Structure formats: C-alpha cells, structure tokens
Amino acid sequence: GALEPGRLAIVAGSFSTNGVTTTRGDVDARWQSRLSITPELRIAMSTSATASPTLNWVLRMLGVVDDAARDRLFAEAAALDPEEQVPLVLPFLVDSPLGADSSAALAGVRAWHTPAHVLRGALEGIALMHVWHTRALGQRFDWEQPVVLGGGIARAPLYVQLVANALRSPVVVVQNVEAGAFG
C-alpha cells in the first residue's frame, strides 16, 4: 500500500519501521534512504528495534506463555478506560535511536496496576516510537493520509487505535500476514 510518493507506511514487527515513499534521496542521521521496488521510488525509512522485542519481553515477564493467555490479556487491556493511568514503558530493550546509553524503563507502576495496565503501557510506548520516527521524517517529507500499518502487532485492534491516536491520523491496516516478504 505504499508504492506511491507521499505515502507513510509503518510496520510494527521485529523493528518499528516507518517509511515515507518519495522520489528524493534525502538522508539524515535519523533515517536512511532505501530503494523501493520500482526504480523511480525511494523510501525514507526511520527504524528502531522497539516493537515486537518490547511486546515479547513484556508478555514473557507477565508469564504469558500461549496464544489464549495473550488474547485474554489484550482483551483486558482494550477494556481499560482510555483515560486510566498506565505505567510508562520506554521500549529500548534491544536498541534505541537515541543512542547506546538509552535503555528501557518501566515507570509509574502502582500497586493497583494489573498485567493489562502494563501491557497497555508497553503498547503505548511502542506506538509513541512511531511518533518519534515520523516527526523526524516529517521535518523533510510530507505524506497523505491515511497511514498504512502492518506487522504482527497491527493484528491487535487496540494497538491500531493507539497508533491512530498517537499520530492523530486515520490508519489502514495491511491485510497480508507477512507484508515484508512482499518487498
């Protein structure tokens, strides 16, 4: 869904991948310029290992070991009041675009928080990384709405809504299971 200039496509998978399709080869320390699958197009791509690695770590720490438990926890997190305070999760478990000294953090935890609160805090932290990446790209590129979202985490309606809220943009979800395999 991103083979036209001015399209922002995001993947929440092994990496948080945020790319604007363009005909320009601009580069910056915060993004790369990659060739697209058509010769005249390029992708200005800002990435970090802050998506699935963070989600997988949180699920493992919460003792979620199977799909049914994961699905129950996602349903509980989705049922939380959107205004409810959740812990802040900085998703820098593997890497950080802010430098090697930036590590992950879990802050603002209270005794009344449940695993659903922690999960939603992690999903919000991952979604906010898309904001960081797209703000960097937005200093040089413009894009049309809606934003295209794919990747494993995009299968969760709660995550899609968090991304739409964070970016203040409508979001269309890619329906392919492994969209990255298609280039």
Z-matrix of the N, CA and C atoms (Angstrom, degrees):
N
C 1 1.441
C 2 1.507 1 114.24
N 3 1.344 2 117.23 1 12.51
C 4 1.467 3 118.70 2 -174.29
C 5 1.521 4 112.94 3 -125.30
N 6 1.313 5 118.21 4 24.97
C 7 1.457 6 119.75 5 -176.15
C 8 1.519 7 112.59 6 -93.51
N 9 1.308 8 116.41 7 39.23
C 10 1.456 9 121.11 8 174.54
C 11 1.517 10 108.50 9 -142.39
N 12 1.334 11 117.51 10 139.86
C 13 1.468 12 119.70 11 179.68
C 14 1.531 13 110.97 12 -56.38
N 15 1.314 14 114.36 13 141.54
C 16 1.454 15 119.56 14 178.32
C 17 1.517 16 114.17 15 86.34
N 18 1.323 17 118.04 16 19.49
C 19 1.462 18 122.04 17 177.89
C 20 1.527 19 108.53 18 -109.98
N 21 1.320 20 117.26 19 131.02
C 22 1.462 21 122.69 20 174.85
C 23 1.519 22 107.79 21 -100.52
N 24 1.322 23 116.01 22 120.74
C 25 1.458 24 122.02 23 177.56
C 26 1.528 25 108.49 24 -118.87
N 27 1.310 26 115.55 25 134.01
C 28 1.461 27 122.55 26 -177.36
C 29 1.518 28 108.09 27 -123.01
N 30 1.325 29 116.13 28 140.39
C 31 1.455 30 121.57 29 174.01
C 32 1.517 31 107.47 30 -124.78
N 33 1.328 32 116.11 31 128.46
C 34 1.464 33 122.53 32 174.61
C 35 1.518 34 106.45 33 -111.16
N 36 1.321 35 114.73 34 84.17
C 37 1.458 36 121.28 35 -178.81
C 38 1.513 37 108.45 36 -133.63
N 39 1.314 38 116.54 37 -132.45
C 40 1.468 39 119.80 38 177.89
C 41 1.519 40 110.81 39 -56.73
N 42 1.310 41 116.30 40 -33.01
C 43 1.467 42 122.94 41 175.09
C 44 1.510 43 108.58 42 -123.79
N 45 1.311 44 115.84 43 159.75
C 46 1.457 45 121.96 44 164.63
C 47 1.520 46 103.90 45 -88.19
N 48 1.311 47 116.67 46 105.15
C 49 1.456 48 122.30 47 -176.78
C 50 1.517 49 108.33 48 -111.86
N 51 1.315 50 116.34 49 124.73
C 52 1.454 51 122.25 50 -175.05
C 53 1.513 52 107.31 51 -130.70
N 54 1.337 53 117.43 52 113.13
C 55 1.451 54 119.53 53 -174.17
C 56 1.507 55 113.78 54 -133.00
N 57 1.319 56 115.12 55 138.28
C 58 1.457 57 122.35 56 174.66
C 59 1.522 58 107.81 57 -106.65
N 60 1.329 59 116.76 58 127.17
C 61 1.454 60 121.16 59 176.21
C 62 1.527 61 108.02 60 -78.31
N 63 1.324 62 115.05 61 132.38
C 64 1.460 63 120.60 62 -175.27
C 65 1.532 64 108.95 63 -150.43
N 66 1.311 65 115.78 64 171.56
C 67 1.464 66 121.13 65 171.87
C 68 1.524 67 109.90 66 -105.36
N 69 1.323 68 116.73 67 -0.85
C 70 1.468 69 122.16 68 -178.20
C 71 1.524 70 110.84 69 -96.94
N 72 1.312 71 116.50 70 152.69
C 73 1.458 72 122.07 71 -179.76
C 74 1.518 73 113.37 72 -104.83
N 75 1.332 74 118.33 73 26.74
C 76 1.467 75 122.10 74 -178.75
C 77 1.523 76 110.85 75 -57.16
N 78 1.338 77 116.56 76 143.26
C 79 1.463 78 122.07 77 175.23
C 80 1.525 79 109.23 78 -132.40
N 81 1.292 80 115.28 79 162.68
C 82 1.456 81 123.80 80 -178.13
C 83 1.530 82 105.72 81 -157.61
N 84 1.306 83 118.15 82 160.43
C 85 1.466 84 120.57 83 177.90
C 86 1.530 85 111.25 84 -61.27
N 87 1.333 86 117.31 85 -21.08
C 88 1.464 87 121.02 86 -177.11
C 89 1.522 88 113.92 87 -94.00
N 90 1.327 89 118.24 88 -5.07
C 91 1.461 90 120.11 89 177.07
C 92 1.518 91 110.94 90 -153.65
N 93 1.328 92 113.99 91 163.04
C 94 1.459 93 122.27 92 176.56
C 95 1.521 94 108.34 93 -110.34
N 96 1.325 95 115.91 94 163.00
C 97 1.455 96 121.35 95 172.41
C 98 1.517 97 106.59 96 -113.42
N 99 1.318 98 116.25 97 115.40
C 100 1.453 99 121.22 98 -176.27
C 101 1.517 100 110.20 99 -114.81
N 102 1.319 101 116.22 100 151.87
C 103 1.456 102 120.97 101 175.03
C 104 1.515 103 109.30 102 -71.41
N 105 1.320 104 116.25 103 143.41
C 106 1.454 105 121.53 104 173.60
C 107 1.520 106 107.76 105 -90.36
N 108 1.325 107 116.50 106 -174.82
C 109 1.466 108 118.27 107 179.54
C 110 1.518 109 112.28 108 -82.38
N 111 1.326 110 117.40 109 -8.48
C 112 1.455 111 120.50 110 172.68
C 113 1.533 112 107.53 111 -111.95
N 114 1.338 113 118.38 112 137.73
C 115 1.464 114 122.03 113 -169.41
C 116 1.531 115 115.54 114 -57.86
N 117 1.321 116 118.26 115 -30.54
C 118 1.462 117 119.17 116 -175.71
C 119 1.530 118 113.23 117 -84.69
N 120 1.336 119 117.42 118 -8.19
C 121 1.461 120 120.08 119 -176.57
C 122 1.522 121 112.71 120 -106.45
N 123 1.320 122 114.57 121 150.01
C 124 1.456 123 122.99 122 174.33
C 125 1.520 124 107.54 123 -129.83
N 126 1.312 125 115.60 124 161.31
C 127 1.462 126 121.57 125 175.37
C 128 1.524 127 107.46 126 -121.29
N 129 1.328 128 116.62 127 117.36
C 130 1.462 129 121.24 128 170.82
C 131 1.527 130 104.63 129 -82.43
N 132 1.345 131 116.60 130 112.60
C 133 1.453 132 121.20 131 -167.44
C 134 1.527 133 111.35 132 -123.40
N 135 1.337 134 115.44 133 120.92
C 136 1.461 135 122.45 134 176.33
C 137 1.526 136 107.58 135 -109.47
N 138 1.337 137 116.81 136 124.93
C 139 1.461 138 120.49 137 -170.66
C 140 1.522 139 112.32 138 -136.01
N 141 1.315 140 115.58 139 157.79
C 142 1.464 141 122.39 140 169.74
C 143 1.525 142 108.43 141 -159.92
N 144 1.317 143 115.81 142 155.14
C 145 1.474 144 121.35 143 179.79
C 146 1.528 145 109.42 144 -85.51
N 147 1.334 146 115.61 145 63.32
C 148 1.464 147 119.75 146 -173.24
C 149 1.521 148 113.57 147 -122.02
N 150 1.309 149 119.41 148 7.68
C 151 1.471 150 120.57 149 -176.45
C 152 1.532 151 110.51 150 -99.09
N 153 1.322 152 118.14 151 -98.91
C 154 1.463 153 120.88 152 -175.87
C 155 1.529 154 114.27 153 -56.24
N 156 1.338 155 119.77 154 -36.54
C 157 1.471 156 117.01 155 177.23
C 158 1.532 157 112.67 156 -57.18
N 159 1.321 158 116.65 157 -37.67
C 160 1.462 159 120.36 158 178.60
C 161 1.520 160 110.44 159 -69.48
N 162 1.324 161 116.91 160 -48.38
C 163 1.456 162 120.31 161 179.79
C 164 1.525 163 110.58 162 -59.72
N 165 1.316 164 117.80 163 -45.96
C 166 1.463 165 121.00 164 -178.97
C 167 1.522 166 111.38 165 -61.61
N 168 1.330 167 117.49 166 -40.63
C 169 1.465 168 121.38 167 178.93
C 170 1.525 169 110.31 168 -63.69
N 171 1.335 170 116.70 169 -47.15
C 172 1.467 171 120.29 170 -179.02
C 173 1.526 172 110.19 171 -61.32
N 174 1.308 173 117.72 172 -46.00
C 175 1.461 174 120.11 173 179.52
C 176 1.529 175 110.89 174 -61.15
N 177 1.318 176 116.80 175 -42.40
C 178 1.465 177 120.74 176 178.71
C 179 1.530 178 110.81 177 -62.90
N 180 1.337 179 117.42 178 -44.11
C 181 1.468 180 121.29 179 -179.89
C 182 1.531 181 112.07 180 -66.12
N 183 1.329 182 116.31 181 -28.79
C 184 1.470 183 120.54 182 178.72
C 185 1.530 184 112.04 183 -85.52
N 186 1.330 185 116.92 184 0.02
C 187 1.461 186 120.80 185 177.69
C 188 1.510 187 114.54 186 79.22
N 189 1.312 188 117.68 187 19.18
C 190 1.470 189 121.47 188 178.73
C 191 1.525 190 107.47 189 -81.77
N 192 1.338 191 115.27 190 116.16
C 193 1.464 192 119.00 191 -173.88
C 194 1.520 193 114.45 192 -117.66
N 195 1.334 194 117.62 193 -7.08
C 196 1.464 195 118.11 194 179.66
C 197 1.526 196 110.24 195 -142.63
N 198 1.322 197 115.10 196 168.18
C 199 1.465 198 121.07 197 -176.22
C 200 1.529 199 112.45 198 -62.39
N 201 1.335 200 117.07 199 -38.02
C 202 1.466 201 119.41 200 -178.63
C 203 1.528 202 110.68 201 -64.67
N 204 1.320 203 117.83 202 -42.85
C 205 1.470 204 121.16 203 178.53
C 206 1.524 205 110.37 204 -65.77
N 207 1.336 206 116.55 205 -39.33
C 208 1.462 207 120.51 206 177.54
C 209 1.522 208 110.80 207 -62.19
N 210 1.319 209 116.00 208 -46.17
C 211 1.458 210 119.95 209 -179.12
C 212 1.525 211 111.73 210 -63.60
N 213 1.345 212 117.80 211 -39.37
C 214 1.472 213 121.22 212 177.00
C 215 1.524 214 110.34 213 -62.30
N 216 1.344 215 116.56 214 -43.70
C 217 1.460 216 120.65 215 -178.76
C 218 1.531 217 110.98 216 -65.62
N 219 1.322 218 117.58 217 -41.12
C 220 1.470 219 120.61 218 176.14
C 221 1.530 220 110.63 219 -61.99
N 222 1.330 221 117.03 220 -40.51
C 223 1.470 222 120.16 221 178.59
C 224 1.532 223 110.33 222 -63.94
N 225 1.322 224 117.23 223 -41.21
C 226 1.468 225 120.75 224 177.97
C 227 1.527 226 110.72 225 -64.22
N 228 1.321 227 117.10 226 -41.79
C 229 1.470 228 120.72 227 179.42
C 230 1.529 229 110.55 228 -65.94
N 231 1.324 230 116.92 229 -38.32
C 232 1.462 231 120.48 230 179.10
C 233 1.525 232 111.52 231 -68.14
N 234 1.331 233 117.20 232 -27.54
C 235 1.462 234 121.27 233 -178.86
C 236 1.531 235 112.96 234 -79.97
N 237 1.328 236 117.64 235 -11.07
C 238 1.468 237 120.19 236 178.83
C 239 1.524 238 109.67 237 -65.25
N 240 1.317 239 116.00 238 146.83
C 241 1.462 240 121.34 239 174.36
C 242 1.529 241 107.79 240 -61.12
N 243 1.336 242 118.45 241 128.67
C 244 1.473 243 120.39 242 -179.23
C 245 1.527 244 113.56 243 -57.21
N 246 1.327 245 117.79 244 -22.96
C 247 1.467 246 121.53 245 -179.94
C 248 1.527 247 112.83 246 -87.51
N 249 1.336 248 116.23 247 -7.18
C 250 1.462 249 119.48 248 -176.62
C 251 1.529 250 110.99 249 -68.69
N 252 1.318 251 115.55 250 139.66
C 253 1.461 252 121.02 251 179.48
C 254 1.523 253 109.52 252 -70.15
N 255 1.324 254 115.34 253 129.34
C 256 1.464 255 120.75 254 175.58
C 257 1.526 256 108.30 255 -123.04
N 258 1.329 257 117.05 256 157.60
C 259 1.463 258 118.73 257 177.40
C 260 1.528 259 111.39 258 -60.98
N 261 1.304 260 115.41 259 151.10
C 262 1.457 261 122.01 260 175.24
C 263 1.520 262 108.22 261 -89.03
N 264 1.319 263 116.21 262 126.46
C 265 1.465 264 121.08 263 177.50
C 266 1.517 265 107.67 264 -117.48
N 267 1.335 266 116.50 265 115.30
C 268 1.467 267 121.09 266 171.57
C 269 1.520 268 106.65 267 -86.50
N 270 1.325 269 118.27 268 119.13
C 271 1.463 270 121.06 269 -168.50
C 272 1.530 271 115.53 270 -87.27
N 273 1.316 272 117.88 271 41.53
C 274 1.462 273 120.94 272 -176.03
C 275 1.531 274 111.56 273 -98.71
N 276 1.324 275 117.37 274 50.81
C 277 1.461 276 122.05 275 -177.97
C 278 1.521 277 112.65 276 -74.57
N 279 1.311 278 116.75 277 -36.15
C 280 1.462 279 121.65 278 -177.44
C 281 1.522 280 110.81 279 -104.84
N 282 1.324 281 116.14 280 -40.99
C 283 1.454 282 121.44 281 -172.47
C 284 1.519 283 108.28 282 -159.88
N 285 1.314 284 115.50 283 166.08
C 286 1.454 285 120.57 284 176.04
C 287 1.522 286 109.45 285 -144.32
N 288 1.319 287 117.53 286 136.43
C 289 1.461 288 119.03 287 175.06
C 290 1.531 289 111.55 288 -72.06
N 291 1.315 290 116.72 289 -6.22
C 292 1.467 291 121.32 290 -179.27
C 293 1.521 292 112.58 291 -92.57
N 294 1.320 293 118.20 292 -1.89
C 295 1.450 294 121.82 293 178.51
C 296 1.515 295 112.42 294 119.92
N 297 1.313 296 116.10 295 163.56
C 298 1.463 297 122.55 296 -174.29
C 299 1.527 298 113.05 297 -64.75
N 300 1.318 299 118.10 298 -24.51
C 301 1.465 300 120.06 299 -178.80
C 302 1.521 301 113.43 300 -80.41
N 303 1.318 302 118.36 301 -9.49
C 304 1.464 303 121.56 302 178.99
C 305 1.522 304 109.10 303 -84.95
N 306 1.314 305 116.31 304 114.86
C 307 1.461 306 120.05 305 -178.85
C 308 1.519 307 110.27 306 -111.95
N 309 1.311 308 114.83 307 172.09
C 310 1.462 309 120.77 308 177.97
C 311 1.515 310 109.72 309 -69.64
N 312 1.325 311 114.91 310 158.79
C 313 1.464 312 120.40 311 177.15
C 314 1.523 313 109.00 312 -153.16
N 315 1.318 314 114.44 313 150.30
C 316 1.453 315 123.18 314 172.90
C 317 1.519 316 104.91 315 -125.09
N 318 1.321 317 117.02 316 113.05
C 319 1.466 318 121.05 317 -173.78
C 320 1.522 319 110.27 318 -130.90
N 321 1.308 320 115.36 319 157.76
C 322 1.454 321 120.94 320 176.38
C 323 1.513 322 113.88 321 77.61
N 324 1.319 323 117.48 322 22.42
C 325 1.458 324 121.18 323 -179.26
C 326 1.531 325 109.35 324 -78.11
N 327 1.324 326 115.78 325 135.08
C 328 1.466 327 122.70 326 178.35
C 329 1.526 328 109.54 327 -121.00
N 330 1.315 329 116.24 328 159.33
C 331 1.469 330 121.29 329 -177.79
C 332 1.521 331 112.35 330 -59.77
N 333 1.303 332 118.36 331 -28.07
C 334 1.462 333 121.03 332 -177.82
C 335 1.522 334 112.91 333 -85.26
N 336 1.333 335 117.84 334 -6.19
C 337 1.461 336 119.28 335 178.19
C 338 1.528 337 110.53 336 -67.92
N 339 1.302 338 114.15 337 142.92
C 340 1.461 339 121.98 338 178.08
C 341 1.532 340 108.20 339 -107.92
N 342 1.334 341 117.06 340 171.58
C 343 1.460 342 118.34 341 172.82
C 344 1.526 343 112.80 342 -55.41
N 345 1.326 344 118.33 343 -32.65
C 346 1.476 345 121.02 344 178.38
C 347 1.522 346 110.75 345 -63.34
N 348 1.328 347 117.78 346 -37.92
C 349 1.467 348 120.96 347 177.34
C 350 1.528 349 110.54 348 -64.20
N 351 1.328 350 116.16 349 -42.53
C 352 1.469 351 119.92 350 -179.51
C 353 1.527 352 109.82 351 -65.75
N 354 1.338 353 116.83 352 -42.71
C 355 1.463 354 119.61 353 178.46
C 356 1.517 355 110.54 354 -60.54
N 357 1.335 356 117.17 355 -47.34
C 358 1.460 357 118.19 356 -179.38
C 359 1.528 358 111.12 357 -63.59
N 360 1.335 359 118.10 358 -37.41
C 361 1.463 360 120.37 359 175.61
C 362 1.522 361 111.89 360 -61.04
N 363 1.323 362 116.57 361 -39.12
C 364 1.469 363 120.26 362 177.44
C 365 1.524 364 110.65 363 -66.32
N 366 1.323 365 117.45 364 -44.21
C 367 1.467 366 120.51 365 179.13
C 368 1.523 367 110.83 366 -63.36
N 369 1.329 368 116.88 367 -38.66
C 370 1.464 369 119.50 368 177.13
C 371 1.525 370 110.40 369 -65.19
N 372 1.332 371 117.56 370 -40.86
C 373 1.466 372 120.40 371 178.00
C 374 1.516 373 111.88 372 -61.85
N 375 1.327 374 116.69 373 -41.33
C 376 1.468 375 120.88 374 178.16
C 377 1.526 376 109.63 375 -65.48
N 378 1.333 377 116.98 376 -44.22
C 379 1.473 378 120.74 377 179.23
C 380 1.528 379 110.75 378 -61.61
N 381 1.319 380 117.20 379 -38.85
C 382 1.468 381 119.86 380 -179.79
C 383 1.525 382 112.46 381 -67.61
N 384 1.325 383 117.85 382 -23.08
C 385 1.469 384 119.12 383 173.52
C 386 1.519 385 110.50 384 -66.72
N 387 1.339 386 117.27 385 -33.25
C 388 1.470 387 118.78 386 174.18
C 389 1.525 388 110.06 387 -61.53
N 390 1.324 389 116.76 388 -37.33
C 391 1.464 390 120.35 389 177.45
C 392 1.522 391 109.68 390 -62.21
N 393 1.329 392 117.07 391 -46.67
C 394 1.469 393 120.62 392 -179.27
C 395 1.532 394 109.62 393 -57.87
N 396 1.329 395 116.02 394 -49.35
C 397 1.468 396 120.68 395 -177.70
C 398 1.529 397 111.63 396 -64.08
N 399 1.328 398 116.80 397 -45.08
C 400 1.464 399 118.41 398 -176.57
C 401 1.524 400 112.35 399 -72.24
N 402 1.322 401 117.55 400 -28.50
C 403 1.472 402 118.45 401 174.34
C 404 1.521 403 110.13 402 -65.50
N 405 1.322 404 117.07 403 -39.30
C 406 1.473 405 119.83 404 176.82
C 407 1.527 406 109.72 405 -61.82
N 408 1.328 407 116.80 406 -47.26
C 409 1.465 408 120.27 407 179.27
C 410 1.526 409 111.38 408 -64.69
N 411 1.325 410 116.25 409 -36.87
C 412 1.460 411 121.38 410 -177.37
C 413 1.515 412 114.18 411 -66.11
N 414 1.331 413 117.37 412 -14.77
C 415 1.462 414 119.58 413 176.15
C 416 1.523 415 111.39 414 -72.23
N 417 1.324 416 117.88 415 -17.00
C 418 1.455 417 121.21 416 -178.82
C 419 1.522 418 114.05 417 -125.76
N 420 1.320 419 117.51 418 -22.22
C 421 1.468 420 121.20 419 -173.38
C 422 1.524 421 111.18 420 -126.74
N 423 1.319 422 115.14 421 150.62
C 424 1.459 423 122.35 422 171.62
C 425 1.515 424 107.47 423 -111.21
N 426 1.327 425 116.72 424 155.53
C 427 1.450 426 120.49 425 176.38
C 428 1.517 427 110.02 426 -145.80
N 429 1.324 428 112.56 427 158.02
C 430 1.468 429 121.47 428 178.77
C 431 1.519 430 109.08 429 -86.64
N 432 1.322 431 114.90 430 160.20
C 433 1.452 432 119.44 431 173.21
C 434 1.519 433 107.94 432 -102.84
N 435 1.278 434 120.50 433 153.59
C 436 1.453 435 128.17 434 5.93
C 437 1.524 436 112.40 435 -82.25
N 438 1.316 437 115.61 436 164.98
C 439 1.458 438 123.11 437 172.59
C 440 1.525 439 107.21 438 -79.48
N 441 1.328 440 116.68 439 141.41
C 442 1.462 441 121.86 440 177.47
C 443 1.528 442 107.97 441 -97.45
N 444 1.329 443 117.74 442 128.66
C 445 1.465 444 123.02 443 -176.98
C 446 1.515 445 110.53 444 -124.44
N 447 1.317 446 115.85 445 132.96
C 448 1.460 447 121.45 446 176.30
C 449 1.512 448 110.17 447 -140.16
N 450 1.317 449 115.85 448 -172.97
C 451 1.460 450 121.27 449 -179.40
C 452 1.518 451 111.14 450 100.65
N 453 1.315 452 115.49 451 163.87
C 454 1.463 453 121.38 452 -174.96
C 455 1.516 454 114.46 453 -56.88
N 456 1.329 455 117.98 454 -41.52
C 457 1.460 456 120.03 455 -177.18
C 458 1.528 457 110.55 456 -69.00
N 459 1.322 458 117.37 457 -23.67
C 460 1.468 459 120.83 458 -179.17
C 461 1.527 460 112.37 459 -67.77
N 462 1.332 461 117.34 460 -8.42
C 463 1.468 462 119.65 461 175.43
C 464 1.524 463 111.59 462 -74.11
N 465 1.330 464 116.96 463 -12.32
C 466 1.466 465 121.65 464 -179.37
C 467 1.531 466 109.65 465 -94.37
N 468 1.329 467 118.11 466 114.26
C 469 1.475 468 120.20 467 179.02
C 470 1.527 469 112.73 468 -54.63
N 471 1.322 470 118.00 469 -34.97
C 472 1.464 471 120.54 470 177.91
C 473 1.521 472 110.31 471 -59.37
N 474 1.323 473 117.74 472 -44.73
C 475 1.458 474 120.99 473 -179.06
C 476 1.530 475 110.89 474 -65.43
N 477 1.308 476 116.66 475 -41.66
C 478 1.471 477 120.48 476 179.11
C 479 1.530 478 109.45 477 -59.21
N 480 1.324 479 116.73 478 -43.73
C 481 1.460 480 120.15 479 179.39
C 482 1.530 481 111.01 480 -65.33
N 483 1.334 482 117.46 481 -40.62
C 484 1.469 483 120.38 482 178.23
C 485 1.528 484 111.15 483 -62.26
N 486 1.329 485 117.08 484 -40.30
C 487 1.468 486 120.49 485 178.44
C 488 1.529 487 109.71 486 -66.34
N 489 1.315 488 117.71 487 -45.12
C 490 1.470 489 120.72 488 178.81
C 491 1.529 490 110.42 489 -59.60
N 492 1.332 491 116.60 490 -43.03
C 493 1.472 492 120.34 491 178.40
C 494 1.525 493 111.11 492 -64.38
N 495 1.328 494 116.44 493 -46.27
C 496 1.462 495 120.49 494 -176.60
C 497 1.524 496 111.68 495 -64.46
N 498 1.334 497 116.96 496 -40.09
C 499 1.466 498 120.89 497 -178.88
C 500 1.525 499 112.36 498 -87.35
N 501 1.339 500 115.96 499 -8.77
C 502 1.471 501 120.92 500 -176.33
C 503 1.527 502 110.62 501 52.17
N 504 1.322 503 113.81 502 49.67
C 505 1.461 504 120.80 503 -175.62
C 506 1.521 505 109.78 504 -148.74
N 507 1.322 506 117.03 505 148.03
C 508 1.463 507 117.98 506 169.97
C 509 1.526 508 109.60 507 -66.11
N 510 1.315 509 115.89 508 149.48
C 511 1.460 510 122.50 509 -177.14
C 512 1.524 511 108.89 510 -128.33
N 513 1.332 512 115.54 511 134.16
C 514 1.454 513 122.46 512 173.51
C 515 1.522 514 106.64 513 -110.72
N 516 1.327 515 117.23 514 131.01
C 517 1.465 516 121.75 515 -177.37
C 518 1.520 517 110.00 516 -95.04
N 519 1.329 518 116.08 517 131.22
C 520 1.461 519 123.11 518 175.37
C 521 1.519 520 107.88 519 -67.51
N 522 1.307 521 117.32 520 135.70
C 523 1.464 522 120.72 521 -175.90
C 524 1.524 523 113.80 522 -91.25
N 525 1.342 524 119.02 523 -10.44
C 526 1.459 525 121.16 524 177.75
C 527 1.515 526 109.63 525 -72.19
N 528 1.324 527 116.93 526 142.02
C 529 1.459 528 121.09 527 179.50
C 530 1.527 529 110.93 528 -70.04
N 531 1.313 530 118.12 529 -43.58
C 532 1.463 531 122.59 530 -179.92
C 533 1.527 532 109.23 531 -123.58
N 534 1.316 533 116.75 532 71.40
C 535 1.459 534 120.82 533 -176.43
C 536 1.520 535 112.53 534 -61.17
N 537 1.323 536 117.73 535 -31.90
C 538 1.458 537 121.37 536 179.67
C 539 1.527 538 112.35 537 -60.26
N 540 1.319 539 116.58 538 -29.63
C 541 1.463 540 120.49 539 179.63
C 542 1.522 541 111.36 540 -68.17
N 543 1.319 542 117.91 541 -16.40
C 544 1.453 543 122.07 542 179.15
C 545 1.520 544 112.68 543 -91.67
N 546 1.351 545 117.39 544 3.40
C 547 1.457 546 120.87 545 177.26
C 548 1.488 547 112.22 546 92.54
